Amino acid sequence: MTGRTADTAVAPEAASVGAVRVVLTDDQPLVRAALRMVIAEVPDLDVVGEAGNGAEAVELAAALRPDVIVMDLRMPGMDGIEATRTIMAGPGPPASSS
């Protein structure tokens, strides 16, 4: 695995109260790092997890229930389109962060 998994992701209670919880998904670590730096500068946005491929994104989405997933479309293995379809077909809406 090249990205963060649920065990190394930020715990939901560690995120700012009321913040939009974001998972970053890209197979290139430098792209994820750049996105993380940009998002860190935006109030009320918290990166709660990172995935290096579509399968990891599906796992993190189920475990962390983020509000937003920034998804690269072209990745080896499960691409972003298939991962998005799988996530959207999953169980109900995200858990409330309040």
Phi and psi restraints in degrees (value plus and minus 20) as a CYANA .aco file:
   2 THR   PHI    -124.4   -84.4
   2 THR   PSI     -33.8     6.2
   3 GLY   PHI    -132.1   -92.1
   3 GLY   PSI    -195.3  -155.3
   4 ARG   PHI     -97.4   -57.4
   4 ARG   PSI     120.0   160.0
   5 THR   PHI    -126.8   -86.8
   5 THR   PSI     159.2   199.2
   6 ALA   PHI     -75.9   -35.9
   6 ALA   PSI     -53.7   -13.7
   7 ASP   PHI     -94.3   -54.3
   7 ASP   PSI     -39.8     0.2
   8 THR   PHI    -130.6   -90.6
   8 THR   PSI     -15.7    24.3
   9 ALA   PHI     -98.1   -58.1
   9 ALA   PSI     142.9   182.9
  10 VAL   PHI     -89.4   -49.4
  10 VAL   PSI     111.5   151.5
  11 ALA   PHI     -84.9   -44.9
  11 ALA   PSI     121.5   161.5
  12 PRO   PHI     -73.3   -33.3
  12 PRO   PSI     -56.7   -16.7
  13 GLU   PHI     -91.4   -51.4
  13 GLU   PSI     -36.0     4.0
  14 ALA   PHI    -102.0   -62.0
  14 ALA   PSI     -37.4     2.6
  15 ALA   PHI     -93.5   -53.5
  15 ALA   PSI     134.3   174.3
  16 SER   PHI     -80.6   -40.6
  16 SER   PSI     120.6   160.6
  17 VAL   PHI     -84.4   -44.4
  17 VAL   PSI     109.8   149.8
  18 GLY   PHI      60.3   100.3
  18 GLY   PSI     -21.6    18.4
  19 ALA   PHI     -96.5   -56.5
  19 ALA   PSI     134.3   174.3
  20 VAL   PHI     -99.1   -59.1
  20 VAL   PSI     103.1   143.1
  21 ARG   PHI    -110.8   -70.8
  21 ARG   PSI     103.6   143.6
  22 VAL   PHI    -139.1   -99.1
  22 VAL   PSI     117.0   157.0
  23 VAL   PHI    -132.1   -92.1
  23 VAL   PSI     111.9   151.9
  24 LEU   PHI    -120.3   -80.3
  24 LEU   PSI     113.2   153.2
  25 THR   PHI    -151.1  -111.1
  25 THR   PSI      94.5   134.5
  26 ASP   PHI    -179.6  -139.6
  26 ASP   PSI     122.1   162.1
  27 ASP   PHI     -98.4   -58.4
  27 ASP   PSI     -26.5    13.5
  28 GLN   PHI    -126.3   -86.3
  28 GLN   PSI      92.7   132.7
  29 PRO   PHI     -76.3   -36.3
  29 PRO   PSI     -55.2   -15.2
  30 LEU   PHI     -86.7   -46.7
  30 LEU   PSI     -55.2   -15.2
  31 VAL   PHI     -86.2   -46.2
  31 VAL   PSI     -65.1   -25.1
  32 ARG   PHI     -80.4   -40.4
  32 ARG   PSI     -61.9   -21.9
  33 ALA   PHI     -83.1   -43.1
  33 ALA   PSI     -62.5   -22.5
  34 ALA   PHI     -83.9   -43.9
  34 ALA   PSI     -65.0   -25.0
  35 LEU   PHI     -82.3   -42.3
  35 LEU   PSI     -62.1   -22.1
  36 ARG   PHI     -79.5   -39.5
  36 ARG   PSI     -62.6   -22.6
  37 MET   PHI     -84.7   -44.7
  37 MET   PSI     -61.2   -21.2
  38 VAL   PHI     -85.7   -45.7
  38 VAL   PSI     -67.1   -27.1
  39 ILE   PHI     -84.9   -44.9
  39 ILE   PSI     -53.5   -13.5
  40 ALA   PHI     -81.4   -41.4
  40 ALA   PSI     -44.4    -4.4
  41 GLU   PHI    -104.4   -64.4
  41 GLU   PSI     -28.1    11.9
  42 VAL   PHI    -118.8   -78.8
  42 VAL   PSI      99.3   139.3
  43 PRO   PHI     -80.3   -40.3
  43 PRO   PSI     126.8   166.8
  44 ASP   PHI      50.3    90.3
  44 ASP   PSI      -3.9    36.1
  45 LEU   PHI    -141.6  -101.6
  45 LEU   PSI     109.9   149.9
  46 ASP   PHI    -149.2  -109.2
  46 ASP   PSI     106.1   146.1
  47 VAL   PHI     -99.2   -59.2
  47 VAL   PSI      96.1   136.1
  48 VAL   PHI    -123.9   -83.9
  48 VAL   PSI     -27.7    12.3
  49 GLY   PHI    -192.3  -152.3
  49 GLY   PSI     139.6   179.6
  50 GLU   PHI    -156.0  -116.0
  50 GLU   PSI     123.3   163.3
  51 ALA   PHI    -149.9  -109.9
  51 ALA   PSI     124.5   164.5
  52 GLY   PHI    -117.6   -77.6
  52 GLY   PSI     -23.1    16.9
  53 ASN   PHI    -180.3  -140.3
  53 ASN   PSI     154.3   194.3
  54 GLY   PHI     -83.9   -43.9
  54 GLY   PSI     -59.5   -19.5
  55 ALA   PHI     -83.0   -43.0
  55 ALA   PSI     -61.1   -21.1
  56 GLU   PHI     -84.6   -44.6
  56 GLU   PSI     -57.6   -17.6
  57 ALA   PHI     -82.2   -42.2
  57 ALA   PSI     -61.2   -21.2
  58 VAL   PHI     -82.6   -42.6
  58 VAL   PSI     -64.0   -24.0
  59 GLU   PHI     -81.4   -41.4
  59 GLU   PSI     -67.4   -27.4
  60 LEU   PHI     -85.8   -45.8
  60 LEU   PSI     -58.6   -18.6
  61 ALA   PHI     -80.2   -40.2
  61 ALA   PSI     -61.7   -21.7
  62 ALA   PHI     -89.7   -49.7
  62 ALA   PSI     -59.3   -19.3
  63 ALA   PHI     -98.4   -58.4
  63 ALA   PSI     -59.4   -19.4
  64 LEU   PHI    -121.7   -81.7
  64 LEU   PSI     -40.5    -0.5
  65 ARG   PHI      30.7    70.7
  65 ARG   PSI      36.7    76.7
  66 PRO   PHI     -88.9   -48.9
  66 PRO   PSI     142.7   182.7
  67 ASP   PHI     -98.8   -58.8
  67 ASP   PSI     -53.3   -13.3
  68 VAL   PHI    -158.8  -118.8
  68 VAL   PSI     121.3   161.3
  69 ILE   PHI    -143.0  -103.0
  69 ILE   PSI     101.1   141.1
  70 VAL   PHI    -109.2   -69.2
  70 VAL   PSI      94.5   134.5
  71 MET   PHI    -140.1  -100.1
  71 MET   PSI     103.3   143.3
  72 ASP   PHI     -91.0   -51.0
  72 ASP   PSI     117.4   157.4
  73 LEU   PHI    -102.3   -62.3
  73 LEU   PSI     -55.7   -15.7
  74 ARG   PHI    -126.6   -86.6
  74 ARG   PSI      85.2   125.2
  75 MET   PHI    -160.8  -120.8
  75 MET   PSI     132.6   172.6
  76 PRO   PHI     -87.0   -47.0
  76 PRO   PSI     135.9   175.9
  77 GLY   PHI      53.3    93.3
  77 GLY   PSI    -150.6  -110.6
  78 MET   PHI     -94.6   -54.6
  78 MET   PSI      95.0   135.0
  79 ASP   PHI     -99.4   -59.4
  79 ASP   PSI     155.7   195.7
  80 GLY   PHI     -85.0   -45.0
  80 GLY   PSI     -50.8   -10.8
  81 ILE   PHI     -88.7   -48.7
  81 ILE   PSI     -67.3   -27.3
  82 GLU   PHI     -85.3   -45.3
  82 GLU   PSI     -60.7   -20.7
  83 ALA   PHI     -82.3   -42.3
  83 ALA   PSI     -62.5   -22.5
  84 THR   PHI     -83.2   -43.2
  84 THR   PSI     -63.6   -23.6
  85 ARG   PHI     -79.6   -39.6
  85 ARG   PSI     -63.3   -23.3
  86 THR   PHI     -84.6   -44.6
  86 THR   PSI     -63.5   -23.5
  87 ILE   PHI     -83.9   -43.9
  87 ILE   PSI     -64.9   -24.9
  88 MET   PHI     -86.6   -46.6
  88 MET   PSI     -47.0    -7.0
  89 ALA   PHI    -102.9   -62.9
  89 ALA   PSI     -27.1    12.9
  90 GLY   PHI     -92.2   -52.2
  90 GLY   PSI    -189.7  -149.7
  91 PRO   PHI     -89.2   -49.2
  91 PRO   PSI     124.2   164.2
  92 GLY   PHI     -14.4    25.6
  92 GLY   PSI    -191.5  -151.5
  93 PRO   PHI     -91.6   -51.6
  93 PRO   PSI     143.5   183.5
  94 PRO   PHI     -81.3   -41.3
  94 PRO   PSI     132.6   172.6
  95 ALA   PHI     -87.4   -47.4
  95 ALA   PSI     124.6   164.6
  96 SER   PHI     -88.2   -48.2
  96 SER   PSI     119.0   159.0
  97 SER   PHI    -113.3   -73.3
  97 SER   PSI     -11.2    28.8
